[in-house]
Amino acid sequence: TKALISVTGQDTTGIIRAKLSELNINILDITQTILSGCFTMMMVVDLDGAQMEFAAVDEAFQPIREEMHLNIHLQRMDIFDAMHRI
């Protein structure tokens, strides 16, 4: 199962890497940049290694959202693709 994860917030070292590793989520493609101290990242990931439902993966990011004041949005890749086909 592929998903798109977007992350924005203040730049901090290793903010997402540890959680992805803990959940066994594989990064398939990634782009990131820092704009005036604001960290922006988009990743296409494979969730199959996580061995949990999509909602549980999303919930696993909640502590990072709260502790680090990050906006983390997960979206299923098939839904993203369907929304952008016109």
DSSP file (Angstrom, degrees, kcal/mol; ACC not computed):
  #  RESIDUE AA STRUCTURE BP1 BP2  ACC     N-H-->O    O-->H-N    N-H-->O    O-->H-N    TCO  KAPPA ALPHA  PHI   PSI    X-CA   Y-CA   Z-CA
    1    1 A T              0   0    0      0, 0.0    46,-3.5     0, 0.0    47,-0.4   0.000 360.0 360.0 360.0 123.6    0.0    0.0    0.0
    2    2 A K  E     +A   46   0A   0     44,-0.2    75,-2.2    45,-0.1    76,-0.5  -0.710 360.0 178.7 -97.6 148.9    1.5    3.3   -1.1
    3    3 A A  E     -AB  45  76A   0     42,-2.0    42,-2.8    -2,-0.3     2,-0.5  -0.966  26.6-128.2-143.1 158.9    0.8    6.6    0.7
    4    4 A L  E     -AB  44  75A   0     71,-3.2    71,-2.1    -2,-0.3     2,-0.5  -0.948  24.0-168.2-107.1 126.4    1.9   10.2    0.3
    5    5 A I  E     -AB  43  74A   0     38,-2.7    38,-2.5    -2,-0.5     2,-0.4  -0.971   2.0-171.1-117.1 125.4    3.2   11.8    3.5
    6    6 A S  E     -AB  42  73A   0     67,-2.5    67,-2.6    -2,-0.5     2,-0.4  -0.942   3.0-173.1-115.4 141.1    3.7   15.6    3.7
    7    7 A V  E     +AB  41  72A   0     34,-2.7    34,-2.5    -2,-0.4     2,-0.3  -0.998   7.0 171.5-134.4 130.8    5.4   17.3    6.6
    8    8 A T  E     +AB  40  71A   0     63,-2.1    63,-2.9    -2,-0.4     2,-0.3  -0.995  27.7  88.1-137.2 146.8    5.8   21.0    7.4
    9    9 A G  E    S-A   39   0A   0     30,-1.7    30,-3.7    -2,-0.3    61,-0.1  -0.968  75.8 -24.4 160.5-169.7    7.2   22.8   10.4
   10   10 A Q  E    S-A   38   0A   0     58,-0.3     2,-0.3    59,-0.3    28,-0.2  -0.432  74.2-100.1 -68.2 142.0   10.3   24.1   12.0
   11   11 A D        +     0   0    0     26,-1.8     2,-0.3    -2,-0.1    -1,-0.1  -0.476  52.3 162.2 -69.4 126.6   13.5   22.4   10.9
   12   12 A T    >   -     0   0    0     -2,-0.3     3,-1.1    -3,-0.1     2,-0.1  -0.990  42.9-100.8-144.1 140.1   14.8   19.8   13.3
   13   13 A T  T 3  S-     0   0    0     -2,-0.3    -2,-0.0     1,-0.2     0, 0.0  -0.382  98.6  -4.5 -64.8 131.6   17.3   17.0   12.7
   14   14 A G  T 3> S+     0   0    0     -2,-0.1     4,-0.8     1,-0.1    -1,-0.2   0.770  78.9 155.7  64.2  30.9   15.8   13.5   12.1
   15   15 A I  T <4 S+     0   0    0     -3,-1.1     4,-0.2     1,-0.2    -2,-0.1   0.798  77.5  13.8 -65.4 -29.4   12.2   14.6   12.8
   16   16 A I  T  > S+     0   0    0      2,-0.1     4,-2.2     3,-0.1     3,-0.5   0.691 106.4  81.8-115.8 -28.7   10.6   11.8   10.9
   17   17 A R  H  > S+     0   0    0      1,-0.2     4,-2.4     2,-0.2     5,-0.2   0.860  91.3  52.1 -51.2 -45.7   13.3    9.2   10.2
   18   18 A A  H  X S+     0   0    0     -4,-0.8     4,-2.5     1,-0.2    -1,-0.2   0.903 110.8  47.2 -62.1 -42.0   13.1    7.5   13.6
   19   19 A K  H  > S+     0   0    0     -3,-0.5     4,-2.1     2,-0.2    -1,-0.2   0.902 111.0  51.3 -67.8 -41.1    9.3    7.0   13.4
   20   20 A L  H  X>S+     0   0    0     -4,-2.2     5,-2.7     1,-0.2     4,-0.5   0.923 112.9  46.2 -60.8 -43.4    9.5    5.6    9.8
   21   21 A S  H ><5S+     0   0    0     -4,-2.4     3,-1.0    -5,-0.2    -2,-0.2   0.922 110.7  52.4 -64.2 -44.9   12.1    3.2   10.9
   22   22 A E  H 3<5S+     0   0    0     -4,-2.5    -1,-0.2     1,-0.3    -2,-0.2   0.870 114.3  42.6 -59.0 -38.5   10.2    2.1   14.0
   23   23 A L  H 3<5S-     0   0    0     -4,-2.1    -1,-0.3    -5,-0.1    -2,-0.2   0.471 110.7-121.8 -88.4  -2.7    7.1    1.5   11.9
   24   24 A N  T <<5 +     0   0    0     -3,-1.0     2,-0.5    -4,-0.5    -3,-0.2   0.902  53.7 161.7  61.0  43.8    9.1   -0.3    9.1
   25   25 A I      < -     0   0    0     -5,-2.7     2,-0.5    24,-0.2    -1,-0.2  -0.849  30.6-142.6 -97.5 127.4    7.8    2.1    6.5
   26   26 A N  E     -C   46   0A   0     20,-1.7    20,-2.9    -2,-0.5     2,-0.5  -0.777   7.4-135.9 -95.1 129.4    9.9    2.2    3.3
   27   27 A I  E     +C   45   0A   0     -2,-0.5    18,-0.2    18,-0.2     3,-0.1  -0.734  23.6 176.3 -83.1 124.0   10.5    5.6    1.5
   28   28 A L  E    S-     0   0A   0     16,-3.1     2,-0.3    -2,-0.5    17,-0.2   0.777  70.0  -0.1 -95.9 -34.3   10.1    5.1   -2.2
   29   29 A D  E     -C   44   0A   0     15,-1.7    15,-2.5     2,-0.0    -1,-0.4  -0.980  68.4-177.3-155.2 147.1   10.6    8.8   -3.3
   30   30 A I  E     -C   43   0A   0     -2,-0.3     2,-0.3    13,-0.2    13,-0.2  -1.000  12.2-179.7-151.1 144.9   11.3   12.0   -1.3
   31   31 A T  E     +C   42   0A   0     11,-2.2    11,-2.7    -2,-0.3     2,-0.3  -0.987  16.0 167.8-140.2 141.4   11.7   15.7   -1.8
   32   32 A Q  E     +C   41   0A   0     -2,-0.3     2,-0.3     9,-0.2     9,-0.2  -0.994   6.1 171.1-151.9 154.4   12.5   18.2    0.9
   33   33 A T  E     -C   40   0A   0      7,-2.5     7,-2.6    -2,-0.3     2,-0.5  -0.974  27.3-128.4-155.3 163.9   13.6   21.7    1.4
   34   34 A I  E     -C   39   0A   0     -2,-0.3     2,-0.6     5,-0.2     5,-0.2  -0.988  19.9-170.5-120.7 123.0   14.0   24.4    4.0
   35   35 A L  E >  S-C   38   0A   0      3,-2.8     3,-2.1    -2,-0.5    -2,-0.0  -0.935  74.3 -32.8-116.3 106.9   12.4   27.8    3.3
   36   36 A S  T 3  S-     0   0    0     -2,-0.6    -1,-0.1     1,-0.3     3,-0.1   0.880 127.3 -43.4  49.8  44.6   13.4   30.5    5.8
   37   37 A G  T 3  S+     0   0    0      1,-0.2   -26,-1.8   -27,-0.1     2,-0.6   0.375 113.0 121.6  85.7  -4.3   13.7   27.9    8.6
   38   38 A C  E <   -AC  10  35A   0     -3,-2.1    -3,-2.8   -28,-0.2     2,-0.4  -0.842  56.0-142.0 -96.4 122.2   10.5   26.1    7.7
   39   39 A F  E     -AC   9  34A   0    -30,-3.7   -30,-1.7    -2,-0.6     2,-0.4  -0.666  20.2-177.6 -84.4 132.0   11.0   22.4    6.8
   40   40 A T  E     +AC   8  33A   0     -7,-2.6    -7,-2.5    -2,-0.4     2,-0.4  -0.995   6.7 167.4-133.4 127.4    8.9   21.0    4.0
   41   41 A M  E     -AC   7  32A   0    -34,-2.5   -34,-2.7    -2,-0.4     2,-0.4  -1.000  15.7-171.3-142.2 141.0    9.0   17.4    2.9
   42   42 A M  E     -AC   6  31A   0    -11,-2.7   -11,-2.2    -2,-0.4     2,-0.4  -1.000  14.5-179.9-129.9 133.7    6.9   15.1    0.7
   43   43 A M  E     -AC   5  30A   0    -38,-2.5   -38,-2.7    -2,-0.4     2,-0.6  -0.983  26.0-147.6-133.4 143.1    7.4   11.4    0.5
   44   44 A V  E     -AC   4  29A   0    -15,-2.5   -16,-3.1    -2,-0.4   -15,-1.7  -0.965  37.0-178.1-102.0 125.5    5.8    8.5   -1.3
   45   45 A V  E     -AC   3  27A   0    -42,-2.8   -42,-2.0    -2,-0.6     2,-0.6  -0.843  32.2-127.1-127.4 159.6    6.1    5.5    1.0
   46   46 A D  E     -AC   2  26A   0    -20,-2.9   -20,-1.7    -2,-0.3     3,-0.4  -0.943  19.8-174.0-105.0 117.3    5.3    1.8    1.1
   47   47 A L    >>  +     0   0    0    -46,-3.5     3,-1.6    -2,-0.6     4,-0.6   0.489  59.9  96.5 -90.2  -4.8    3.2    1.0    4.2
   48   48 A D  G >4 S+     0   0    0    -47,-0.4     3,-1.1     1,-0.3    -1,-0.2   0.847  79.6  56.5 -58.4 -36.2    3.1   -2.8    3.8
   49   49 A G  G 34 S+     0   0    0     -3,-0.4    -1,-0.3     1,-0.2   -24,-0.2   0.723  93.2  70.1 -67.8 -20.5    6.0   -3.3    6.2
   50   50 A A  G <4 S-     0   0    0     -3,-1.6    -1,-0.2     2,-0.1    -2,-0.2   0.772  86.0-153.7 -69.4 -25.0    4.1   -1.5    8.9
   51   51 A Q    <<  +     0   0    0     -3,-1.1     2,-0.3    -4,-0.6    -3,-0.1   0.865  57.0  99.9  52.6  41.3    1.7   -4.4    9.2
   52   52 A M  S    S-     0   0    0     -5,-0.4    -1,-0.2     2,-0.0    -2,-0.1  -0.974  80.6 -84.6-148.5 161.5   -1.1   -2.1   10.5
   53   53 A E     >  -     0   0    0     -2,-0.3     4,-1.9     1,-0.1     3,-0.4  -0.237  41.7-110.9 -64.6 155.5   -4.1   -0.4    9.2
   54   54 A F  H  > S+     0   0    0      1,-0.2     4,-2.4     2,-0.2     5,-0.2   0.895 118.2  53.7 -54.5 -45.0   -3.8    3.0    7.6
   55   55 A A  H  > S+     0   0    0      1,-0.2     4,-2.3     2,-0.2    -1,-0.2   0.854 106.8  52.1 -61.2 -35.6   -5.5    4.8   10.5
   56   56 A A  H  > S+     0   0    0     -3,-0.4     4,-1.7     2,-0.2    -1,-0.2   0.873 108.4  50.5 -69.8 -37.0   -3.1    3.2   13.0
   57   57 A V  H  X S+     0   0    0     -4,-1.9     4,-0.8     2,-0.2    -2,-0.2   0.943 111.3  48.7 -63.6 -46.9   -0.1    4.5   11.0
   58   58 A D  H >< S+     0   0    0     -4,-2.4     3,-1.0     1,-0.2     4,-0.3   0.914 110.8  50.6 -58.4 -43.9   -1.6    8.0   10.9
   59   59 A E  H >< S+     0   0    0     -4,-2.3     3,-1.5     1,-0.2    -1,-0.2   0.825  99.7  65.0 -64.0 -32.6   -2.3    7.8   14.7
   60   60 A A  H 3< S+     0   0    0     -4,-1.7     4,-0.3     1,-0.3    -1,-0.2   0.755  99.0  54.1 -64.0 -23.3    1.3    6.7   15.3
   61   61 A F  T <X S+     0   0    0     -3,-1.0     4,-2.2    -4,-0.8     3,-0.4   0.564  83.4  91.1 -84.7  -9.2    2.5   10.1   14.0
   62   62 A Q  H <> S+     0   0    0     -3,-1.5     4,-2.4    -4,-0.3     5,-0.2   0.889  81.7  53.0 -58.6 -44.2    0.2   12.0   16.5
   63   63 A P  H  > S+     0   0    0      0, 0.0     4,-3.0     0, 0.0     5,-0.3   0.889 110.7  48.4 -59.5 -36.7    2.9   12.3   19.3
   64   64 A I  H  > S+     0   0    0     -3,-0.4     4,-2.3    -4,-0.3     6,-0.5   0.909 109.3  53.2 -68.1 -41.2    5.3   13.8   16.8
   65   65 A R  H  X>S+     0   0    0     -4,-2.2     5,-1.0     1,-0.2     4,-0.7   0.942 117.2  37.9 -55.6 -47.9    2.7   16.2   15.6
   66   66 A E  H  <5S+     0   0    0     -4,-2.4    -2,-0.2     3,-0.2     3,-0.2   0.935 119.7  43.6 -72.8 -48.0    2.0   17.4   19.1
   67   67 A E  H  <5S+     0   0    0     -4,-3.0    -3,-0.2    -5,-0.2    -2,-0.2   0.877 126.2  30.6 -68.2 -38.6    5.6   17.4   20.6
   68   68 A M  H  <5S-     0   0    0     -4,-2.3   -58,-0.3    -5,-0.3    -1,-0.2   0.392 101.6-124.2-105.2   2.2    7.3   19.0   17.6
   69   69 A H  T  <5 +     0   0    0     -4,-0.7   -59,-0.3    -5,-0.2     2,-0.3   0.925  57.0 154.9  54.9  49.1    4.4   21.2   16.4
   70   70 A L      < -     0   0    0     -5,-1.0     2,-0.7    -6,-0.5   -61,-0.2  -0.783  47.6-132.0-106.2 149.9    4.5   19.6   12.9
   71   71 A N  E     +B    8   0A   0    -63,-2.9   -63,-2.1    -2,-0.3     2,-0.5  -0.916  32.5 177.0 -95.8 113.9    1.8   19.3   10.3
   72   72 A I  E     -B    7   0A   0     -2,-0.7     2,-0.5   -65,-0.2   -65,-0.2  -0.980   4.2-176.3-122.7 120.5    2.0   15.7    9.1
   73   73 A H  E     -B    6   0A   0    -67,-2.6   -67,-2.5    -2,-0.5     2,-0.4  -0.970   6.6-165.4-122.3 126.5   -0.6   14.6    6.6
   74   74 A L  E     +B    5   0A   0     -2,-0.5     2,-0.4   -69,-0.2   -69,-0.2  -0.909  11.1 175.0-108.7 137.0   -0.9   11.0    5.3
   75   75 A Q  E     -B    4   0A   0    -71,-2.1   -71,-3.2    -2,-0.4     2,-0.1  -0.997  36.2-110.1-141.1 136.6   -3.0   10.2    2.2
   76   76 A R  E  >  -B    3   0A   0     -2,-0.4     4,-2.4   -73,-0.2   -73,-0.3  -0.426  25.5-135.4 -62.5 135.1   -3.4    7.0    0.4
   77   77 A M  H  > S+     0   0    0    -75,-2.2     4,-2.9     1,-0.2     5,-0.2   0.861 102.8  56.4 -64.2 -36.6   -1.7    7.2   -3.0
   78   78 A D  H  > S+     0   0    0    -76,-0.5     4,-1.9     2,-0.2    -1,-0.2   0.880 110.3  45.3 -64.8 -35.7   -4.6    5.6   -4.9
   79   79 A I  H  > S+     0   0    0     -3,-0.2     4,-2.3     2,-0.2    -2,-0.2   0.913 112.4  51.2 -71.3 -42.8   -6.9    8.3   -3.6
   80   80 A F  H  X S+     0   0    0     -4,-2.4     4,-1.1     1,-0.2    -2,-0.2   0.937 112.0  47.2 -57.4 -47.8   -4.4   11.0   -4.4
   81   81 A D  H  < S+     0   0    0     -4,-2.9     3,-0.4     1,-0.2    -1,-0.2   0.904 111.7  50.2 -61.7 -42.6   -4.0    9.7   -7.9
   82   82 A A  H >< S+     0   0    0     -4,-1.9     3,-1.0     1,-0.2    -1,-0.2   0.867 107.5  54.2 -65.2 -36.8   -7.8    9.5   -8.4
   83   83 A M  H 3< S+     0   0    0     -4,-2.3    -1,-0.2     1,-0.2    -2,-0.2   0.776 110.3  47.2 -67.4 -26.2   -8.3   13.1   -7.2
   84   84 A H  T 3< S+     0   0    0     -4,-1.1     2,-0.7    -3,-0.4    -1,-0.2   0.262  88.6  95.3-105.2  12.5   -5.8   14.4   -9.7
   85   85 A R    <         0   0    0     -3,-1.0    -4,-0.0    -4,-0.2     0, 0.0  -0.909 360.0 360.0-101.7 116.7   -7.1   12.6  -12.8
   86   86 A I              0   0    0     -2,-0.7    -1,-0.1     0, 0.0    -4,-0.0   0.335 360.0 360.0-133.8 360.0   -9.5   14.7  -14.7
